[in-house]
């Protein structure tokens, strides 16, 4: 503590949580006295009682909707944030006000005060209906169902400031053929492109870590998709009935593939599953009747029920010794010839419980199965 200069302790105190922390610091030693006077912005939410501890504030940060704005009210969805007109509140002037909590675009458009900077603006469905399909600049996120069933939308350019796209954002946009996803987007919500029948290709940026459930559900013209190496999980029904998708390469970063992820992808002939994948969900490749071969990597421990049911062209499936649970329904519609087969029951204690559901699972450890599958 004695080695910290006054400047260093100011940097440290930026991360304090309460006014009590700042007050206690003043009593540590003479060197740390006057620390709060050095701040030209508020590092924590303040009120009229605690504002006096920071006499030199020029920039006011509003972290939450309920933070005191000292008479600098602005409208949020037709409701005023703070009362700047009555109750005898004396307005405190600031050089700049930075708003960190989420607001819609209409709030920004209504408030023309140039010294207010909104950092987290969401373009919601009401905004789109009032301001149109062109997403304004400086939008941080696109709200849930923002373009839901917007049948006139054929293409969309998402601004480079956007970091997240909400659930079912473009769901039912039957005319959408092109979408540009910026490089800083980190999340694509569930059902984002659900039922976009004319969407033919999409590039997912490297910043995305998770592709949500039903993200490309029934995108029947989607013929190519690039899954980046940043993705660790692919959600349930993600590419369900993408009937034009002929091949897909799953990156090494992916550890799990969701239920019915590629179900009913009737044109799918090739899938590369990397070695890091540990679980393949129920019905993952159900109805992929042109899939002719697949290799399950050595780290997989779980293969879901009905995983390859309806794969009429599938002639070879290799199951590694790492698989500890495999559904009996996995073998449905196949006759199995096993070149090497050995099973061991659990000898000590109760066996691990299978995943929830009404399907029966083999309660054995499959040590070695190399199966040649013939369609019945």
LOSE-969369 format. One record per residue (C-alpha): residue in one letter; x, y, z. Coordinates in nm, 4 decimals. Last residue first. Layout:
REM LOSE-969369
('A',(X,Y,Z))
...
REM end
This chain:
REM LOSE-969369
('X',(-3.3335,-5.2431,-4.3729))
('X',(-3.0463,-5.0015,-4.4179))
('X',(-2.7079,-5.1601,-4.3645))
('X',(-2.4712,-5.0261,-4.1035))
('X',(-2.1100,-5.1374,-4.0706))
('X',(-2.0247,-5.0791,-3.7083))
('X',(-1.6877,-5.0470,-3.5395))
('X',(-1.7722,-5.0764,-3.1767))
('X',(-1.5156,-5.0807,-2.9027))
('X',(-1.5512,-5.0042,-2.5352))
('X',(-1.9209,-4.9373,-2.5192))
('X',(-1.9926,-4.8733,-2.1549))
('X',(-2.3314,-5.0032,-2.0647))
('X',(-2.6701,-4.8711,-1.9623))
('X',(-2.8048,-4.8766,-2.3142))
('X',(-3.0638,-4.6042,-2.3249))
('X',(-3.4407,-4.6230,-2.3462))
('X',(-3.6221,-4.3101,-2.4646))
('X',(-3.8694,-4.1118,-2.2554))
('X',(-3.6428,-3.8196,-2.1855))
('X',(-3.3801,-3.6950,-1.9448))
('X',(-3.0119,-3.7711,-2.0154))
('X',(-2.8891,-4.1065,-1.8833))
('X',(-2.8150,-4.1536,-1.5140))
('X',(-2.4707,-4.2777,-1.4180))
('X',(-2.4689,-4.6374,-1.2920))
('X',(-2.5189,-4.7085,-0.9233))
('X',(-2.2148,-4.8142,-0.7252))
('X',(-1.9298,-5.0385,-0.8324))
('X',(-1.9440,-5.2926,-1.1141))
('X',(-2.0792,-5.0867,-1.4030))
('X',(-2.1511,-5.3235,-1.6895))
('X',(-1.8875,-5.3808,-1.9566))
('X',(-1.9490,-5.4256,-2.3263))
('X',(-1.7270,-5.5635,-2.5975))
('X',(-1.7646,-5.5581,-2.9728))
('X',(-1.5252,-5.5965,-3.2576))
('X',(-1.6466,-5.6424,-3.6132))
('X',(-2.0031,-5.5565,-3.5300))
('X',(-2.2673,-5.6056,-3.7991))
('X',(-2.5697,-5.3913,-3.7262))
('X',(-2.9041,-5.4008,-3.9038))
('X',(-3.0375,-5.0468,-3.9287))
('X',(-3.3897,-4.9053,-3.9176))
('X',(-3.3435,-4.7963,-3.5548))
('X',(-2.9874,-4.8336,-3.4277))
('X',(-2.9816,-4.4982,-3.2452))
('X',(-3.3109,-4.5980,-3.0854))
('X',(-3.1075,-4.8041,-2.8411))
('X',(-2.9551,-4.4736,-2.7357))
('X',(-2.5792,-4.4521,-2.6954))
('X',(-2.4078,-4.3807,-2.3713))
('X',(-2.0408,-4.4264,-2.2841))
('X',(-1.8915,-4.3389,-2.6242))
('X',(-1.5114,-4.3167,-2.5829))
('X',(-1.4617,-4.6489,-2.7628))
('X',(-1.5320,-4.4824,-3.0968))
('X',(-1.8407,-4.5344,-3.3165))
('X',(-1.7753,-4.5580,-3.6913))
('X',(-2.0824,-4.5319,-3.9127))
('X',(-2.0792,-4.6597,-4.2682))
('X',(-2.3501,-4.7141,-4.5304))
('X',(-2.5699,-4.4078,-4.4922))
('X',(-2.7829,-4.3614,-4.8018))
('X',(-3.1194,-4.3999,-4.6258))
('X',(-3.0364,-4.1675,-4.3374))
('X',(-3.3900,-4.1948,-4.1988))
('X',(-3.2740,-4.2452,-3.8406))
('X',(-2.9166,-4.1281,-3.7935))
('X',(-2.9389,-3.9679,-3.4477))
('X',(-3.2656,-4.1379,-3.3556))
('X',(-3.1496,-4.1129,-2.9937))
('X',(-2.8446,-3.9097,-2.9030))
('X',(-2.4770,-4.0057,-2.9183))
('X',(-2.2858,-3.9295,-2.5987))
('X',(-1.9191,-3.9690,-2.5086))
('X',(-1.7542,-3.8186,-2.8179))
('X',(-1.3787,-3.7711,-2.7743))
('X',(-1.2781,-4.0257,-3.0415))
('X',(-1.4525,-3.8569,-3.3314))
('X',(-1.7722,-3.9933,-3.4935))
('X',(-1.7017,-4.0644,-3.8588))
('X',(-1.9742,-4.0197,-4.1180))
('X',(-2.0755,-4.1799,-4.4441))
('X',(-2.3452,-4.1600,-4.7121))
('X',(-2.5575,-3.8600,-4.6123))
('X',(-2.8161,-3.8338,-4.8894))
('X',(-3.1181,-3.9277,-4.6734))
('X',(-3.0459,-3.6741,-4.4008))
('X',(-3.3749,-3.7642,-4.2300))
('X',(-3.2446,-3.7411,-3.8730))
('X',(-2.8894,-3.6085,-3.8594))
('X',(-2.8986,-3.4685,-3.5031))
('X',(-3.1987,-3.6758,-3.3983))
('X',(-3.0940,-3.6484,-3.0343))
('X',(-2.7780,-3.4456,-2.9794))
('X',(-2.4150,-3.5242,-3.0543))
('X',(-2.1878,-3.4863,-2.7529))
('X',(-1.8139,-3.4501,-2.6942))
('X',(-1.6954,-3.2608,-3.0039))
('X',(-1.3256,-3.1716,-2.9742))
('X',(-1.2176,-3.4172,-3.2468))
('X',(-1.3928,-3.2337,-3.5275))
('X',(-1.7120,-3.3502,-3.7054))
('X',(-1.6892,-3.3078,-4.0831))
('X',(-2.0230,-3.3480,-4.2549))
('X',(-2.0760,-3.4552,-4.6144))
('X',(-2.3777,-3.5473,-4.8256))
('X',(-2.6407,-3.3026,-4.6998))
('X',(-2.9104,-3.2562,-4.9618))
('X',(-3.1979,-3.3780,-4.7394))
('X',(-3.1121,-3.1618,-4.4407))
('X',(-3.4086,-3.3126,-4.2544))
('X',(-3.2350,-3.2903,-3.9137))
('X',(-2.9083,-3.0980,-3.9098))
('X',(-2.9294,-2.9700,-3.5493))
('X',(-3.1927,-3.2233,-3.4482))
('X',(-3.0721,-3.1900,-3.0867))
('X',(-2.7638,-2.9723,-3.0431))
('X',(-2.4010,-3.0254,-3.1432))
('X',(-2.1465,-2.9948,-2.8635))
('X',(-1.7748,-2.9177,-2.8287))
('X',(-1.7190,-2.6794,-3.1223))
('X',(-1.3734,-2.5146,-3.1301))
('X',(-1.2419,-2.7604,-3.3891))
('X',(-1.4667,-2.6089,-3.6573))
('X',(-1.7712,-2.7866,-3.8090))
('X',(-1.7454,-2.8216,-4.1844))
('X',(-2.0722,-2.8355,-4.3739))
('X',(-2.1898,-2.9970,-4.6921))
('X',(-2.4955,-3.0024,-4.9161))
('X',(-2.7248,-2.7437,-4.7552))
('X',(-3.0195,-2.7056,-4.9933))
('X',(-3.2739,-2.8735,-4.7604))
('X',(-3.2022,-2.6561,-4.4604))
('X',(-3.4651,-2.8628,-4.2812))
('X',(-3.3299,-2.7950,-3.9300))
('X',(-3.0066,-2.5962,-3.9393))
('X',(-3.0089,-2.4792,-3.5745))
('X',(-3.2666,-2.7319,-3.4539))
('X',(-3.0920,-2.7312,-3.1140))
('X',(-2.7949,-2.4974,-3.0765))
('X',(-2.4399,-2.5155,-3.2105))
('X',(-2.1720,-2.4751,-2.9439))
('X',(-1.8135,-2.3505,-2.9252))
('X',(-1.8109,-2.0984,-3.2116))
('X',(-1.4859,-1.8973,-3.2360))
('X',(-1.3512,-2.1143,-3.5200))
('X',(-1.6057,-1.9665,-3.7587))
('X',(-1.9070,-2.1500,-3.9090))
('X',(-1.9275,-2.0591,-4.2776))
('X',(-2.2636,-2.1346,-4.4308))
('X',(-2.3489,-2.2572,-4.7762))
('X',(-2.6619,-2.3736,-4.9557))
('X',(-2.9327,-2.1943,-4.7602))
('X',(-3.2328,-2.2227,-4.9910))
('X',(-3.4590,-2.4053,-4.7418))
('X',(-3.3897,-2.1812,-4.4451))
('X',(-3.6195,-2.4102,-4.2450))
('X',(-3.4649,-2.3206,-3.9051))
('X',(-3.1528,-2.1081,-3.9507))
('X',(-3.1183,-1.9964,-3.5851))
('X',(-3.3479,-2.2664,-3.4484))
('X',(-3.1472,-2.2676,-3.1242))
('X',(-2.8695,-2.0110,-3.1080))
('X',(-2.5248,-2.0048,-3.2675))
('X',(-2.2685,-1.9476,-2.9939))
('X',(-1.9241,-1.7874,-2.9821))
('X',(-1.9609,-1.5158,-3.2482))
('X',(-1.6579,-1.2826,-3.2849))
('X',(-1.5212,-1.4723,-3.5844))
('X',(-1.8059,-1.3507,-3.8037))
('X',(-2.0870,-1.5734,-3.9398))
('X',(-2.1048,-1.5618,-4.3176))
('X',(-2.4449,-1.6282,-4.4707))
('X',(-2.5693,-1.7895,-4.7883))
('X',(-2.8944,-1.8559,-4.9736))
('X',(-3.1610,-1.6772,-4.7698))
('X',(-3.4779,-1.7324,-4.9720))
('X',(-3.6722,-1.9365,-4.7144))
('X',(-3.6024,-1.7093,-4.4183))
('X',(-3.8103,-1.9357,-4.1913))
('X',(-3.6159,-1.8714,-3.8704))
('X',(-3.3310,-1.6281,-3.9347))
('X',(-3.2780,-1.5233,-3.5696))
('X',(-3.4508,-1.8302,-3.4274))
('X',(-3.2476,-1.8095,-3.1073))
('X',(-3.0280,-1.5015,-3.0870))
('X',(-2.7008,-1.4322,-3.2656))
('X',(-2.4329,-1.3304,-3.0162))
('X',(-2.0891,-1.1702,-3.0343))
('X',(-2.1308,-0.9300,-3.3277))
('X',(-1.8011,-0.7430,-3.3712))
('X',(-1.7347,-0.8414,-3.7347))
('X',(-2.0587,-0.7098,-3.8771))
('X',(-2.3290,-0.9453,-4.0143))
('X',(-2.4267,-0.8668,-4.3738))
('X',(-2.7576,-1.0185,-4.4801))
('X',(-2.8747,-1.1281,-4.8214))
('X',(-3.1762,-1.3114,-4.9638))
('X',(-3.4610,-1.1929,-4.7394))
('X',(-3.7945,-1.2329,-4.9202))
('X',(-3.9614,-1.4648,-4.6637))
('X',(-3.8654,-1.2560,-4.3627))
('X',(-4.0396,-1.5010,-4.1266))
('X',(-3.7918,-1.4570,-3.8433))
('X',(-3.5504,-1.1685,-3.8928))
('X',(-3.5022,-1.0870,-3.5216))
('X',(-3.6288,-1.4219,-3.3938))
('X',(-3.4155,-1.3640,-3.0826))
('X',(-3.2003,-1.0526,-3.0806))
('X',(-2.8867,-0.9626,-3.2741))
('X',(-2.5859,-0.8551,-3.0676))
('X',(-2.2746,-0.6405,-3.1123))
('X',(-2.3969,-0.3741,-3.3577))
('X',(-2.1551,-0.0839,-3.4226))
('X',(-2.0648,-0.2066,-3.7735))
('X',(-2.4167,-0.1298,-3.8923))
('X',(-2.6312,-0.4234,-4.0154))
('X',(-2.6897,-0.4106,-4.3883))
('X',(-3.0173,-0.5783,-4.4786))
('X',(-3.1472,-0.7427,-4.7922))
('X',(-3.4850,-0.8465,-4.9355))
('X',(-3.7185,-0.6982,-4.6725))
('X',(-4.0738,-0.6725,-4.8080))
('X',(-4.1897,-0.9748,-4.6066))
('X',(-4.1140,-0.8179,-4.2689))
('X',(-4.2407,-1.1230,-4.0818))
('X',(-4.0480,-1.0254,-3.7656))
('X',(-3.8017,-0.7451,-3.8397))
('X',(-3.7431,-0.6447,-3.4748))
('X',(-3.8485,-0.9836,-3.3378))
('X',(-3.6120,-0.9419,-3.0395))
('X',(-3.4122,-0.6211,-3.0479))
('X',(-3.1168,-0.5232,-3.2640))
('X',(-2.8140,-0.4172,-3.0612))
('X',(-2.5619,-0.1342,-3.0309))
('X',(-2.7074,0.1123,-3.2827))
('X',(-2.4460,0.3777,-3.3606))
('X',(-2.5672,0.4138,-3.7199))
('X',(-2.9324,0.3781,-3.8079))
('X',(-3.0893,0.0479,-3.9248))
('X',(-3.2627,0.0978,-4.2583))
('X',(-3.5950,-0.0875,-4.2355))
('X',(-3.8075,0.2148,-4.1465))
('X',(-3.8315,0.4850,-3.8792))
('X',(-4.1754,0.4185,-3.7287))
('X',(-4.2240,0.0439,-3.7848))
('X',(-3.8540,-0.0194,-3.7289))
('X',(-3.8558,0.1743,-3.4037))
('X',(-4.1585,-0.0195,-3.2786))
('X',(-3.9770,-0.3458,-3.3581))
('X',(-3.6695,-0.2487,-3.1573))
('X',(-3.3391,-0.0853,-3.2499))
('X',(-3.1427,-0.1022,-2.9257))
('X',(-2.9166,0.1821,-2.8114))
('X',(-2.6424,0.1225,-2.5568))
('X',(-2.3954,0.4135,-2.5351))
('X',(-2.6330,0.7113,-2.5351))
('X',(-2.4345,1.0378,-2.5248))
('X',(-2.6145,1.3430,-2.3882))
('X',(-2.4285,1.6714,-2.4571))
('X',(-2.6002,1.7112,-2.7918))
('X',(-2.9478,1.7483,-2.6462))
('X',(-3.1734,1.6282,-2.9264))
('X',(-3.3717,1.3835,-2.7159))
('X',(-3.6567,1.2465,-2.9267))
('X',(-3.4307,1.0553,-3.1651))
('X',(-3.2395,0.8934,-2.8804))
('X',(-3.5572,0.7796,-2.7059))
('X',(-3.6965,0.6556,-3.0369))
('X',(-3.3833,0.4433,-3.0808))
('X',(-3.4570,0.2342,-2.7737))
('X',(-3.2655,0.2664,-2.4469))
('X',(-3.0256,0.0361,-2.2612))
('X',(-2.8303,0.1654,-1.9633))
('X',(-2.4969,0.3397,-2.0164))
('X',(-2.6038,0.7039,-2.0528))
('X',(-2.3130,0.9495,-2.0707))
('X',(-2.3841,1.3106,-1.9757))
('X',(-2.1395,1.5829,-2.0814))
('X',(-2.0391,1.9323,-1.9702))
('X',(-2.2690,1.9009,-1.6717))
('X',(-2.5250,2.1463,-1.5332))
('X',(-2.7069,2.0650,-1.2108))
('X',(-3.0784,2.1397,-1.2251))
('X',(-3.2294,2.2533,-0.8976))
('X',(-3.5257,2.0316,-0.8163))
('X',(-3.8093,2.2386,-0.6750))
('X',(-4.0656,1.9579,-0.7010))
('X',(-4.1182,2.0421,-1.0672))
('X',(-3.9764,2.0485,-1.4178))
('X',(-3.6685,1.8273,-1.4262))
('X',(-3.8336,1.5105,-1.3039))
('X',(-3.6217,1.2032,-1.3708))
('X',(-3.6315,0.9651,-1.6629))
('X',(-3.9547,1.0790,-1.8265))
('X',(-4.1934,0.8215,-1.9611))
('X',(-4.2979,0.8277,-2.3257))
('X',(-4.0700,0.5316,-2.4081))
('X',(-3.7751,0.6943,-2.2291))
('X',(-3.7774,1.0742,-2.2175))
('X',(-3.4912,1.2796,-2.0777))
('X',(-3.4253,1.4345,-1.7403))
('X',(-3.1199,1.6427,-1.6484))
('X',(-3.2543,1.7491,-1.3088))
('X',(-2.9727,1.5948,-1.1071))
('X',(-2.9674,1.2696,-1.3079))
('X',(-3.0140,1.0416,-1.0050))
('X',(-2.9688,0.6792,-1.1135))
('X',(-3.2928,0.4837,-1.1665))
('X',(-3.2236,0.3885,-1.5293))
('X',(-2.8809,0.2528,-1.4391))
('X',(-2.5208,0.3561,-1.5097))
('X',(-2.5753,0.7281,-1.5638))
('X',(-2.2278,0.8782,-1.5983))
('X',(-2.2015,1.2537,-1.5402))
('X',(-1.9061,1.4370,-1.6930))
('X',(-1.7761,1.7614,-1.5382))
('X',(-1.7271,1.6436,-1.1796))
('X',(-1.4953,1.8657,-0.9751))
('X',(-1.6667,1.8611,-0.6340))
('X',(-1.6828,1.4801,-0.5941))
('X',(-1.7750,1.4369,-0.2252))
('X',(-2.0501,1.6946,-0.2758))
('X',(-2.2386,1.4595,-0.5077))
('X',(-2.3026,1.2245,-0.2133))
('X',(-2.6118,1.4019,-0.0762))
('X',(-2.7506,1.5113,-0.4126))
('X',(-2.7270,1.1531,-0.5395))
('X',(-2.4429,0.9548,-0.6938))
('X',(-2.3918,0.6386,-0.9000))
('X',(-2.0238,0.5304,-0.8986))
('X',(-1.7126,0.6387,-1.0926))
('X',(-1.8496,0.9947,-1.1247))
('X',(-1.6495,1.2031,-1.3685))
('X',(-1.3853,1.4760,-1.3272))
('X',(-1.2226,1.2823,-1.0426))
('X',(-0.9230,1.4356,-0.8674))
('X',(-1.1337,1.5755,-0.5814))
('X',(-1.2251,1.2197,-0.4810))
('X',(-0.8617,1.1424,-0.3974))
('X',(-0.8289,1.4432,-0.1690))
('X',(-0.6385,1.2496,0.0949))
('X',(-0.4512,0.9476,-0.0360))
('X',(-0.1030,1.0713,0.0511))
('X',(-0.2141,1.1605,0.4027))
('X',(-0.2836,0.7973,0.4856))
('X',(-0.5666,0.5456,0.5089))
('X',(-0.8340,0.7929,0.6158))
('X',(-0.9300,0.9129,0.2658))
('X',(-0.9629,0.5493,0.1569))
('X',(-1.2508,0.4986,0.4002))
('X',(-1.4486,0.7743,0.2269))
('X',(-1.3996,0.6198,-0.1167))
('X',(-1.5086,0.2742,-0.0002))
('X',(-1.8107,0.4248,0.1757))
('X',(-1.9197,0.5830,-0.1525))
('X',(-1.9755,0.2329,-0.2857))
('X',(-1.8450,-0.0075,-0.5526))
('X',(-1.4791,0.0848,-0.5937))
('X',(-1.3373,0.0119,-0.9400))
('X',(-1.2250,0.3679,-1.0139))
('X',(-1.0488,0.3460,-0.6758))
('X',(-0.7578,0.1561,-0.8312))
('X',(-0.6888,0.4315,-1.0852))
('X',(-0.7040,0.6924,-0.8079))
('X',(-0.4681,0.4782,-0.6004))
('X',(-0.2151,0.4878,-0.8807))
('X',(-0.2296,0.8668,-0.9113))
('X',(-0.1801,0.9151,-0.5383))
('X',(0.1214,0.6885,-0.5510))
('X',(0.1126,0.3255,-0.4428))
('X',(0.4273,0.1976,-0.2716))
('X',(0.2873,0.2367,0.0817))
('X',(0.0000,0.0000,0.0000))
REM end
